[in-house]
Amino acid sequence: MKNLSSSLIFSLVTFSILGQQISQIGSDFDNCGGTPAYGLYDYSQSAMLYLASELEGVGISAGNSITAIQFQFNSWESGYELNNQTIKISHVTESSLPNPGLPDYSSLTISNTTTVKEEFDFRGFTGITWGQFDFDTPFVWDGSSNILVTWENRDGSWISGYGWLEGRDLSNRCHVWYKDDNYPVASSSEDRYLPNIKLHTSFNPLPITLNSFTGELLSGFGNSIQLNWSTASEKDNDYFTLWRSFDGQSWKEITQLTGAGNSNELLNYQHIDRNIIVQSIEKNTIYYKLSQTDYDGTTEFFQIIPVEIQAAKTYVVSRTNLMGQEVDQNHKGLIIETWNNGLTTKIYN
């Protein structure tokens, strides 16, 4: 970081732009130390969690594109420079951050992570000022998920003259990590106050209006989960894709269903995910997500849903040989195991 005396790289916006809405979340003046970048260290990362209810409360709707963000800076020296900064936004299921947590967010259920502004520089200023950052890539809010704003500071050096952001005293809604010499990777987060923000949004209607998306375990059908969703309208909808995950991070496509193309009527869809492997029963939760693809290949993802498995841990109810005769687990040769969930496995001793 270097102290420079030239003019500011970003400007203060105090007016509305035609066709664009500016919405503020938070108005307190608590010191959010270490945000957005902790100038005392070579490298830092801050995570700021804003709830869906807060976005809705200021008039942001499903399908709105977030095109810029403003933070309320305080006590930065004029000309103070931060280099190699990156801002990302993600959809997240959780309403609080784990403490301590990891800067890779491995314990969170995250989707649609978008690098909205990459490897940029900005310079500080005096007084309490709203600093604006216009996005290189807009982030489209799904209307139901919380959002996680990540600021990555990869400057690699530090000097005095850094300040902080103003915000609210909220627990586990903002964490910071920091380290000299290399980027922080350990679970050494500190809980900080949540910064005030202003989000610039424009309306970008989603290709479909999703009414609901649910899943439930079917009794009497082995390890099968019924997934249901409905749409109030569809535009140029080629097909839906269903995805499954056992950890909320790694996803596998399980099926595609043809969409209605164009419709203004309530439409219902259903798929049964059959013969879920034993691993999912033991973990008690399976995650599903839904995506929609237009005729032009554009794909939109929707919220992640967890399906709780309320079944007891699986166990073997019988062991037989090829002749159908009962054997024990020490039998030499092929053993056919039948489990209480209806699945069968074969082992060879």
Secondary structure, DSSP 8 states (H G I E B T S, - for coil): --B--S--SS----S--TT-EEEEE----EEETT-S--TTSSEEEEEEEE-HHHHHHTT--TTEEEEEEEEEEES--TTBEEEEEEEEEEEES-SS--SS--TT-TTS-EEEEEEEEEEEEEE--SSSEEEEEEEEEEEE--SSSEEEEEEEE------S---EEEEE--TTSEEEEEESSS---SS--EE--EE-EEEEEEE---SEEEEEEEEEEETTSSSEEEEEEEEEEEEEEEEEEEEEESSSSS-EEEEEEEEEEEE-S-EEEEEEE-S--HHHHHHSEEEEEEEEEETTS-EEEEEEEEEE-------EEEEE-TTS-B--TT-SSEEEEEETTS-EEEEE-
